Amino acid sequence: MRCYFHLVNGRERLTDPHGIKVTNLAMAHAEALRASEELREGTFELDVIGWSLVVADGAGRSLFEISLDGSADQAFPVCLLA
């Protein structure tokens, strides 16, 4: 499956036009956590306050979201365990 990692903050949406191929949602979640850590560390020089990384499938449906400013729990979403 292909997942897309969009950056959103309520006013802006920076879309990922390419996405990455993952074997399952657990892999997508691990990649999202890695990317969110890079963003928080300033690798891309982005002020992360108020921003989230939204992971979507090929149809554009949001699978899960990770807050970049640490305001939300970063644990694996329970809905993905079923």
C-alpha positions in Angstrom: 0.0 0.0 0.0 1.1 3.6 -0.5 0.8 6.2 2.2 1.1 9.9 1.9 2.4 12.2 4.7 0.8 15.6 4.6 1.7 18.5 6.9 -1.3 20.5 8.1 -1.9 23.3 10.7 -5.5 24.3 10.2 -4.7 27.1 7.8 -2.2 25.4 5.5 -1.8 22.0 4.0 1.5 20.9 2.5 0.7 17.8 0.5 3.0 14.8 -0.2 2.5 14.1 -3.9 4.6 10.9 -3.9 4.1 9.0 -0.7 6.0 5.9 0.2 5.2 2.2 -0.2 4.6 0.4 3.1 3.7 -3.2 3.9 1.2 -2.3 6.6 -0.1 0.4 8.8 2.4 -0.4 11.6 5.2 0.4 9.1 3.4 3.6 8.1 3.2 4.6 11.7 6.9 3.9 12.3 7.8 6.0 9.3 5.5 8.8 10.4 7.1 8.8 13.9 10.6 9.0 12.3 9.5 11.8 10.0 7.9 13.7 12.9 11.1 13.4 15.0 13.1 14.8 12.1 10.7 17.7 11.8 10.8 18.4 15.6 14.6 18.4 15.6 14.6 21.2 13.0 16.0 19.1 10.1 13.6 21.0 7.7 13.7 24.3 9.7 9.9 24.3 10.2 8.2 25.9 13.2 6.2 22.8 14.3 3.8 24.5 16.8 0.3 23.8 15.6 1.4 21.4 12.9 0.5 17.8 12.4 1.6 15.0 10.2 -1.5 13.4 8.6 -1.0 10.0 7.1 -3.4 9.2 4.3 -4.1 6.3 1.9 -4.2 6.5 -1.9 -7.8 7.5 -1.9 -7.0 10.5 0.4 -8.6 9.1 3.5 -6.8 10.0 6.7 -5.5 7.0 8.5 -4.0 8.7 11.5 -2.4 11.9 12.6 0.7 12.8 14.7 1.0 16.2 16.4 4.4 17.7 15.7 4.4 20.0 18.7 3.9 17.1 21.2 0.4 18.0 22.2 -1.0 14.6 21.5 -0.1 11.1 22.4 2.3 9.5 19.9 1.4 5.9 20.8 0.2 3.6 18.0 -3.4 4.3 17.3 -5.7 1.7 18.8 -7.9 1.6 15.7 -5.0 0.3 13.7 -4.5 -2.7 15.9 -7.8 -4.3 14.9 
